[in-house]
Amino acid sequence: MQRQSFLQRLVAMPEFGPLVLLIAEIAVFTAINPSFLSPLNVSNTLTFTVELGLIALAMTLLMTAGEFDLSVGSVFGFAPVLMWTLFNSGVAPLEISFLIAMLAAVGIGLFSGFFVTRLKIPSFLVTLGMLLVVRGTALYITDGFPQRTWNAAGHWLATALVGDFHVGPFRIYASLFWFVAAALVLGYVLTRSKAGNWIQASGGNPQAAAARGVKVGRTKVALFVLTAVMAAFAGMISSIRTSAANPNSGMGYELEVIAMVVIGGTVLTGGRGTILGTVIGILILRVMRNGIVLIGVPGLAYNIFIGAIILGMMALHSWLERRHNAGV
């Protein structure tokens, strides 16, 4: 009976379904093409996982608080454009350019948070407008052309962000450690801190939370800032790795990031989120993108699989929730 109770609790966990799906994906892709688990392919998959994953981690907290940000993809493209424009034009050294770009991201987050919390405008509309403003600014600054970053090769900041080394046959980038650190810190914040309680209360029932002394507005503004900063940080990591800052980079990332968070088990309407589930959701989509190419499925079919996964996971989460509420 005790074992059955444990199994019931395990199945009821929001991370259980995504974990099963991830294991199934890896098994299927490996069976079809054994090179899926080759050191080179695993290294490449982890490299691309980090950049979207950093944004998804922050988005988890924001969505748990009942909001979401559609401007993260444009911030991902804008921040490195600003940094490399300042650096390449000789206006500021790389460290100062990095800080200016991060401060610009803070300003974007504050602006979005202010409009949502003070003016009571839905985050969908606010961040959609911010998406257009930020993307347009990046295109205006660059005339639509990528900014080169090659003259920063060997700089200590570039090495700290994306320096690579080998662990046996695996090529590891420093950005992976930034991702792991962010996951651990944000996981602790969400599940074991007072701030995490405020975040979940703000998304579950903001009126009741405010009545109990929770600073709902400040909490949401802080999360908008965090999400924008993480998007900027991820964009700068990507620009160093690819040796280019493209004003069009990050297009469509906002929807893919939201999909990662939702697939992982975070409730779209707020009140409950899981960093572990998001990490699994990130891996599900990145493994899917990589695997379908390796087994010969056209890359343009990727969105078909993502849509099917989202629908399937939402149906599974709904079924598990009903069983849990019914005490089955």
C-alpha positions as a printed Julia matrix, in Angstrom:
328×3 Matrix{Float64}:
   0.0    0.0     0.0
   2.86   2.34    0.87
   4.56   1.5    -2.42
   1.34   2.19   -4.32
   0.99   5.52   -2.54
   4.54   6.43   -3.56
   3.83   5.5    -7.18
   0.67   7.59   -7.14
   2.58  10.59   -5.85
   5.3   10.03   -8.44
   2.83   9.85  -11.32
   1.0   12.92  -10.03
   4.18  15.03  -10.12
   4.12  17.55  -13.0
   7.63  16.48  -14.01
   6.73  12.8   -14.43
   5.06  13.02  -17.84
   7.8   15.2   -19.41
  10.5   12.88  -18.04
   8.84   9.83  -19.59
   8.56  11.68  -22.91
  12.24  12.71  -22.81
  13.38   9.15  -22.14
  11.14   7.88  -24.95
  12.56  10.47  -27.37
  16.13   9.51  -26.6
  15.34   5.8   -26.94
  13.56   6.22  -30.29
  16.16   8.49  -31.87
  19.02   6.28  -30.67
  17.32   3.14  -32.03
  16.86   4.76  -35.45
  20.27   6.42  -35.58
  22.88   5.27  -33.02
  25.0    8.37  -33.72
  22.38  10.35  -31.8
  24.29   9.59  -28.59
  27.71  10.22  -30.11
  29.93  12.63  -28.15
  29.82  15.18  -30.97
  26.03  15.19  -31.17
  25.55  15.29  -27.39
  28.01  18.2   -27.18
  26.18  20.12  -29.9
  22.79  19.49  -28.3
  23.96  20.8   -24.93
  25.49  23.87  -26.57
  22.22  24.96  -28.18
  20.19  23.96  -25.13
  21.84  26.56  -22.92
  20.87  29.68  -24.85
  17.12  29.12  -24.96
  17.27  27.37  -21.6
  18.46  30.46  -19.74
  15.42  32.38  -20.94
  13.07  29.51  -20.13
  14.3   29.35  -16.52
  13.42  32.98  -15.91
  10.16  32.64  -17.85
   9.17  29.84  -15.46
   9.15  32.22  -12.52
   7.32  34.91  -14.49
   4.63  32.5   -15.67
   4.27  31.1   -12.16
   3.44  34.67  -11.13
   0.69  34.74  -13.75
   2.44  36.76  -16.48
   4.56  36.08  -19.56
   6.9   38.03  -21.8
   6.72  37.98  -25.59
   9.68  40.36  -25.98
  12.41  37.91  -24.9
  13.31  36.96  -28.47
  13.82  40.58  -29.5
  15.85  41.31  -26.34
  17.94  38.23  -27.2
  18.78  39.9   -30.52
  19.01  43.51  -29.31
  21.39  43.18  -26.34
  24.35  41.72  -28.27
  23.77  44.21  -31.09
  24.06  47.05  -28.59
  27.1   45.52  -26.89
  29.07  44.85  -30.07
  28.11  48.17  -31.66
  29.54  50.03  -28.67
  32.64  47.84  -28.6
  33.41  47.71  -32.31
  32.94  51.47  -32.71
  35.42  52.13  -29.92
  32.87  53.87  -27.69
  33.54  51.56  -24.72
  35.61  48.49  -23.82
  33.88  45.13  -23.91
  33.23  45.0   -20.16
  31.5   48.4   -20.14
  29.59  47.55  -23.32
  28.39  44.35  -21.64
  27.19  46.28  -18.59
  25.42  48.9   -20.72
  23.59  46.17  -22.65
  22.56  44.5   -19.39
  21.32  47.82  -18.0
  19.32  48.33  -21.18
  17.7   44.95  -20.52
  16.91  46.03  -16.96
  15.21  49.12  -18.38
  13.16  47.02  -20.78
  12.02  44.77  -17.94
  11.16  47.74  -15.71
   9.17  49.34  -18.5
   7.17  46.18  -19.16
   6.61  45.57  -15.47
   5.46  49.15  -14.88
   2.89  48.99  -17.69
   1.56  45.65  -16.47
   1.39  46.38  -12.74
   0.7   50.11  -12.59
  -1.35  50.71  -15.72
  -3.04  47.3   -15.51
  -2.42  46.47  -19.17
  -2.27  42.72  -19.95
   1.27  41.44  -20.3
   0.4   40.0   -23.7
  -0.21  43.47  -25.14
   2.64  45.19  -23.29
   5.31  42.69  -24.26
   3.99  42.41  -27.82
   4.51  46.15  -28.18
   7.92  45.87  -26.53
   8.84  43.09  -28.95
   8.27  45.43  -31.9
  10.04  48.4   -30.3
  13.14  46.44  -29.3
  13.41  44.52  -32.56
  12.93  47.71  -34.54
  15.65  49.44  -32.51
  18.1   46.62  -33.2
  17.37  46.78  -36.93
  17.7   50.58  -36.95
  21.06  50.5   -35.16
  22.55  47.98  -37.58
  20.66  48.83  -40.79
  19.69  45.17  -40.69
  23.25  43.84  -40.91
  24.96  41.56  -38.35
  27.7   43.01  -36.15
  31.01  41.13  -36.17
  32.62  40.0   -32.92
  35.83  38.4   -34.09
  38.12  41.11  -32.73
  37.08  40.06  -29.22
  38.71  36.65  -29.59
  40.68  35.71  -26.48
  39.09  38.41  -24.33
  38.62  37.25  -20.74
  34.89  38.04  -20.76
  34.3   36.03  -23.92
  36.26  33.14  -22.4
  34.29  33.33  -19.14
  30.97  33.2   -20.99
  31.62  30.63  -23.71
  35.16  29.33  -23.3
  35.29  25.69  -24.31
  37.27  22.68  -23.14
  37.09  18.92  -23.52
  36.04  16.32  -21.0
  37.1   13.13  -22.69
  35.43  13.14  -26.12
  32.84  15.76  -25.08
  33.26  19.45  -25.92
  31.88  21.58  -23.09
  31.24  25.33  -23.17
  31.42  27.52  -20.06
  27.87  28.63  -20.82
  26.66  25.21  -19.65
  27.87  26.03  -16.14
  26.0   29.35  -16.24
  22.86  27.43  -17.14
  23.32  24.86  -14.36
  24.01  27.61  -11.83
  20.91  29.54  -12.91
  18.76  26.41  -12.67
  20.0   25.64   -9.15
  19.57  29.2    -7.89
  16.14  29.78   -9.43
  14.98  26.32   -8.35
  15.93  27.18   -4.78
  14.25  30.58   -5.0
  11.0   29.13   -6.32
  10.66  26.2    -3.92
  12.57  27.06   -0.75
  12.48  30.82   -0.25
  10.06  33.52    0.83
  10.37  35.05   -2.63
   9.17  31.77   -4.13
   6.1   31.83   -1.92
   5.39  35.38   -3.07
   5.8   34.35   -6.72
   3.36  31.45   -6.43
   0.88  33.49   -4.39
   1.02  36.32   -6.94
   0.06  33.93   -9.72
  -2.43  31.82   -7.77
  -4.57  34.52   -6.21
  -3.07  38.02   -6.4
  -5.9   39.68   -4.47
  -5.6   37.28   -1.54
  -1.8   37.52   -1.69
  -1.92  41.32   -1.51
  -4.31  41.12    1.43
  -1.73  38.97    3.26
   1.04  41.49    2.68
   2.63  40.11   -0.48
   4.09  42.85   -2.68
   2.48  41.52   -5.83
   3.38  44.45   -8.05
   7.03  44.56   -6.97
   7.33  40.81   -7.34
   6.06  40.88  -10.92
   8.23  43.86  -11.87
  11.3   42.06  -10.51
  10.42  39.0   -12.57
  10.01  41.03  -15.76
  13.47  42.48  -15.11
  14.91  39.01  -14.46
  13.42  37.64  -17.67
  14.75  40.51  -19.79
  18.21  40.26  -18.21
  18.38  36.5   -18.81
  17.3   36.98  -22.43
  20.02  39.6   -22.91
  22.62  37.38  -21.23
  21.65  34.43  -23.43
  21.84  36.61  -26.53
  25.35  37.78  -25.71
  26.48  34.22  -25.09
  25.08  33.22  -28.49
  26.74  36.16  -30.25
  30.16  35.25  -28.87
  29.75  31.59  -29.78
  28.65  32.34  -33.36
  30.95  35.36  -33.85
  28.05  37.55  -34.97
  25.31  39.68  -33.45
  22.35  39.49  -35.8
  19.46  41.92  -35.15
  17.08  39.24  -36.42
  18.32  36.55  -34.06
  15.83  35.25  -31.54
  12.83  35.52  -33.83
  10.18  33.05  -32.65
  12.09  32.25  -29.47
   9.35  33.68  -27.26
   6.87  31.0   -28.3
   9.4   28.19  -28.11
  10.43  29.29  -24.62
   6.81  29.39  -23.44
   6.34  25.91  -24.94
   9.35  24.62  -22.97
   7.93  25.99  -19.73
   4.41  24.69  -20.33
   5.58  21.26  -21.46
   7.64  21.05  -18.29
   4.54  21.35  -16.13
   4.28  25.03  -15.19
   0.66  26.16  -15.19
  -0.02  28.72  -17.92
  -2.48  30.64  -15.73
   0.01  30.96  -12.87
   0.24  29.75   -9.3
   2.42  26.69   -9.84
   5.77  26.27  -11.53
   8.67  23.86  -11.61
  12.26  24.59  -12.58
  13.07  20.88  -12.83
  10.13  20.42  -15.2
  11.33  23.34  -17.29
  14.8   21.82  -17.57
  13.18  18.61  -18.82
  10.97  20.62  -21.19
  14.03  22.4   -22.56
  15.72  19.08  -23.23
  12.57  17.65  -24.84
  12.39  20.38  -27.47
  16.12  20.57  -28.14
  16.42  16.78  -28.38
  13.42  16.79  -30.73
  14.94  19.47  -32.96
  18.23  17.6   -33.13
  16.77  14.12  -33.42
  14.35  14.69  -36.29
  17.21  16.03  -38.41
  19.42  13.03  -37.62
  16.73  10.53  -38.57
  16.03  12.3   -41.87
  12.83  14.22  -41.1
  12.85  17.67  -42.79
  13.68  20.41  -40.3
  10.67  22.41  -41.51
   8.45  19.76  -39.89
   9.78  20.7   -36.44
   6.78  22.88  -35.58
   4.43  19.98  -36.31
   6.14  17.88  -33.65
   6.25  20.77  -31.17
   2.55  21.46  -31.6
   1.74  17.79  -31.12
   3.91  17.61  -27.99
   2.26  20.68  -26.49
  -1.24  19.31  -27.09
  -0.3   15.87  -25.8
   1.4   17.2   -22.66
  -1.48  19.55  -21.9
  -3.91  16.63  -22.16
  -1.68  14.54  -19.88
  -1.31  17.32  -17.3
  -5.08  17.83  -17.3
  -5.74  14.1   -16.81
  -3.21  13.82  -13.99
  -4.65  16.91  -12.31
  -8.18  15.49  -12.41
  -6.97  12.16  -10.96
  -5.07  13.97   -8.23
  -8.06  16.11   -7.3
 -10.27  13.04   -7.24
  -7.82  11.28   -4.94
  -7.27   8.41   -7.33
